[in-house]
């Protein structure tokens, strides 16, 4: 009888573990079928029940992005950014989410924070630089001096980690040239 109850306990534990995966599997199936409303509902429940689970929360935000619900996605990302336990990888995923939403200022801020946590994360430096470029040129504008300085910081980090990056070097050179021409152009007028 002792062996039987041990088997029953072990079996019950396995069933509970398998049962815990069912809502995740259902949400993934909805995502695959592009049924975002149902996927969001499934993940909202998982996030509520497991508020510390980064995977559930970032997947929920991603579903909001895919289903054209940027305000809900931004709310999830903002809540995640308030967490003190974020890893560099967590921040990178959040930055990528803001980038997908075309909220390039928020993306740049998150990628910058990522580079402060992971100083050798070449991809974070690149995405920080790309985000700053898009912030400064959105709507056909030109970069302000503070944006150029931020771009220099981002591309300096990027090219230090990837000295053969043509894009990184081009952006760095252009930002430095634009910064150097700014005061000269002001003096001429």
ABEGO torsion letter per residue (X at the ends): XAAAAAAAAAAAAAAAAAAAAAAAAAAAAAAAAGBAAAAAAAAAAAAAABAABAAAAAAAAAAAAAAGBAAAAAAAAAAAAABAABBAAAAAAAAAAAAAAGBAAAAAAAAAAAAAABAABAAAAAAAAAAAAAAAABGGBBBBAAAAAAAAAAAAAAAAABAABAAAAAAAAAAAAAAAAAAAAAAAX
